[in-house]
């Protein structure tokens, strides 16, 4: 389901079982997998890939070219830098900023200030 006030670029790919809430934005060439939940006001940047079952929290930002693994969670108001990789089942906790190009191993957690 894509909410009517969400902005999804024509070149983005959103699986039919994904949910993109109001005021969320999915940029050009981004891929949103099956069962993904993109919360209110979240942003998924150009060429980012969000794997099946992942959650992007309210106001979170997934920057260009980032990869979010299956079942991973990007907490509300967290920022994932360009080209960063979040492993399957990993969590970027709310208000955490993961730097550009960093990798978060599967099942790991990133906390604010780390």
C-alpha positions, -999 to +999 in steps of 0.1 A: +000+000+000+013+034-009-004+063+009-017+090-014+006+117+002+037+095-002+061+104-030+074+075-050+095+082-081+084+064-113+118+047-115+115+033-079+104-003-074+079-010-045+068-045-039+030-049-038+031-061-002+052-032+010+037-002+029+048+034+023+031+057+047+020+093+043+047+120+037+073+093+031+095+095+000+111+068-021+136+082-046+146+073-081+159+038-087+153+028-051+140-008-044+115-016-016+111-053-011+082-075+000+067-067+034+088-036+040+073-009+061+083+027+054+069+049+082+055+084+082+080+110+068+108+085+061+131+090+032+147+063+010+174+078-012+183+071-049+194+036-057+190+024-021+179-012-016+155-022+013+153-059+017+122-080+025+106-075+059+127-045+068+113-015+087+122+022+081+111+042+111+093+076+112+115+104+100+144+081+092+167+087+063+183+060+042+208+077+020+218+071-017+230+036-025+226+022+011+216-014+014+192-025+042+191-062+047+161-085+052+144-079+085+166-050+095+153-020+114+162+016+109+148+034+140+128+066+139+149+096+130+180+075+124+202+083+094+220+057+073+248+072+053+254+068+016+266+034+006+263+020+041+253-017+045+229-029+072+230-067+076+200-089+079+182-085+112+204-056+123+191-025+140+201+011+137+185+024+169+164+056+169+184+089+166+215+071+155+237+082+126+255+055+107+284+070+087+287+068+049+301+034+037+299+017+071+288-019+075+266-031+104+269-069+107+238-091+106+220-091+139+241-062+153+229-029+168+241+006+163+234+031+191+235+069+193+270+082+198+288+051+187 
